[in-house]
């Protein structure tokens, strides 16, 4: 009969399980965690999320083979006011707090359960069945739809103007967050946690901003124990990254999911 695990082994096992769940959730939503760059071998720096023919639309100063130190200005702390306003940092905290203790048929405070069904989600890899739940807020015009995966949920929250956010919640931890305005990405687009250190509540792993569906300014990815920048690109002009990316970047499952009643 196998011997019981020690306390330290149990803690390590729990940590590895959480790490795996975060990796799976992020891999499902942001394929950059599992896909290699769609680029040809080259001596020049490349942005891994952008197809080869569109690389000239970004000024790339770091990539996976040529990482750079972040320095004080671009350190990936959630408290870094060069990346996040105090209001945005507080928003991320409030969103995480909002979904603690929810269940597939019991949403956040002030919401009512509207129903659940199985839908088909498809992308360039193939199709899969997903469980989708819908909630409506009783004192407003907001509603939200959840894609339910083992150990986590992907939230699609919108008001009557189609403003809101998408978020990935794993074991009560906010892992990814995207803001929307009038149905288009607008505002923060971040992965909040490093999958290799899921208990870290101070750093983010990916950061950029969108303006009415177009990426603008810097796109940053950090990695490794020293939190170096493993990808840095600057979009001088607003660019349609969603159309020209080497992999899907938005939560495209949401359109089919809104048919849940």
N, C-alpha and C positions, 0 to 999 in steps of 0.2 A: 504493500500500500504506500503511495507516495507520501513523503513527509510534508507537514504543513509549512507554508511559506513564512519566513520571518517578517517582522514589521517593516524592515527596510526593503525587503523584496516586494512586499505588498505595495508600498509607496511607489517603488520604481515601476511596478507593473501598471499601477493606476496612471502614472505619468506617461508611460509609453502608449497606453490605450488612448489617453486624451490627445497625445501628439498625433497618433494615427488618425483619429477622428478629424482633427483639424486639417491634416494633410489631405484626407479624402474629400472633406467639404470644400477646401480651397481648390483642389484639383478639379472638382466638378464645376466650380464656378469660374475660376481663373485658371485656364489651361496652361498658363506660363509656368506653373509649378511642376508640370509633368512633361511638357513639350519642349523639344529643342528648337532653337531659332530656325526660321525658314530662310536661311541665308547661305550663300556659297562661302567656302573658305576664303578669307581675305585678311590682308594686313591692316585694313582700316577698322575702326571701331564700328560696331553695329548695334542697333536697337532691336532686341530679340522679338518684340511684339509687332514689328512692322515688316511687311513684305519687302522683298529685295528692291523692287522697282520704285518703292516710295521712300527709301532710306534718306534721300536728299531733302526730304521735308523736315528732318530733325537734325539738330547739331548734337552729336553724340560725344560725350567726354569721358564715359566709363562704360565698360561692358563686363561680362562674366570673366573674360580672360584678362581684362585690364581694370580691376577694381581700384578705387581710390578711397582715401580716408575722407570721412564726411566733414570733419572740421566743425567748429562751433555753429556756423551759420546753417548747415544742413544736417546736423545731428538729428536722428530719428526719434527724439523724445516727443511724447504727446504734449509736453509742456513747452516745446520750442515754438515761440510766437512768430518765427519766420515761416512756419508751416501751418500752424493752427492759431486761430484767435481764441481767447479765453472762452468765448461763447461756443465755439466749435468743440473745444475740449470738453466742456460741460455737456454738450449735446451727445457726444459719444458715451459719456458716463451715464446719462439719463436713458439712452436707448438700451444699453446693457442692463441697467437696473430694471427697466420696464418688463423684460422677458424672463426674469428670474421666477421660477416656480410655476411657469405656465405648462399646460398640457395640450394635447392635440384637439381636445374639445373644450378647453377652458383657457381663453386668451387673456390678454392684459386687462388690468382694472379698467372698467368703463366700457368693455366690449361684450358683445353677445355672439354666441356661436351660431353660424348660419347654415353649416352643412359641411360634408366631406365626401369626396369621391376620388376615384383613381383616374388619372389623366396620362396621356402619352407625351413625353418630352423628347425632342429630337434635336440633334446637332450634326456636325460633320462626321462624328464618330459613329452615330447610329441612333436607335431609339431605345427608350426604357420607360417602364411604367413608374409613376410617382403618385404618392398619396398627397392630396391637396385639401386643405381646410380653409374655410372662409369665415371671417368675423366682421361684424359691423359695430361701430361705436354708437352708443345709445344717445349721447348728448352732442352729436356733431354729424358732419357729412363725410367722415373718414371711414374707410374700410381697409381691411388687409387680408391678404391671401398667403398662406404658408405652404411651402413645399416641405414635406416631412421626410427626413432621412434618418437612418439609425443614429441616435445620439445627438441630432442637431436639426435645426429648422432654417429654411431660407425664407425670410419675411419680405413681402411686397406690400408696403403701406402707402396709400394714396388718399388725398382728399378730393372734393368735387372738381377742383381745377386740375387734377392729375399731378399735383405737387406731392412730394413725399420722399421716401427713401426705400432702398432695398438693403437688407442686412442678413448676415450669416451668423447664427448663434449656435455655438457648440458647448454643451455642458454648462449652460448659463453664462458663457463668455462670448462677448462680441468679437468676431474674428474679421469680418469684412463689412464695409459700409459704403453705399453709393447714394448720393443725393439726386433728386429729380425735380424738374420744374416743367410744367406743361407737357409731361410725358417724355421729356428728354433729359439725359444726364446733364446736371447743372450743379456745380459746387464740388464738395469733397468726393474723392474716389480713393478709398484707402483699404489696405489690409492692416488691421490693427495689431495683430500678434504674429510673432515668429513661431512657426510650427515646431521648431526645435526647442523652444522655451515657452510653452503655453501659459505658464503662470506669470510671465513677465507682463505687467500691466502698465509699463512706462514707455515702451517703444512700439513703433509701427514698422511693418515690413515693406509696404508699398504706399506711395503717395503721389497724387496728381490732382488736377482740377479740370472740370469740364465747364464750358460756357455754351448753353443751349445746344447740347449734343456734340460739341467740338472740343477736343483737347486743346489746352492753351498753356504756355509756360513750361515748367519743368515736369518731367516724369521720372520719379526716383524709385529704385528698388535697393534695399539693403540686405545684407546677409553675412553669415559667419559669426563667430564668437566676438569678434571685434567690431561688428556692426559697420563694416565698410560698405560703400556704395558699389553695388555690383552692376548697376545699370543707371545711367544718367543721360537723359535726352532733353533738349530744349526745343520746343515748338514755338518759333518766333511769331508765326501767324496761326490763328485758329485752324485746326486740321481735323478732318473727318477720320479719326483713328478707328472708329467702330467699323467703318466700311472697308478700310484698307489694312486692318490688322491681320497678322498671320494666324490668329486664332480668335475665337469668340471672347469678347470681354464683358458684355452686358448679360443680364439675367434674362435671356430670351425666352425662357420657359413661361414667363409671366403672362404673355398674351393668350396662350391657350388656357392657362389656369383661370383667367377671369371668367370663363364660362361656367365655373362652379356655382351651383345654386343650392 
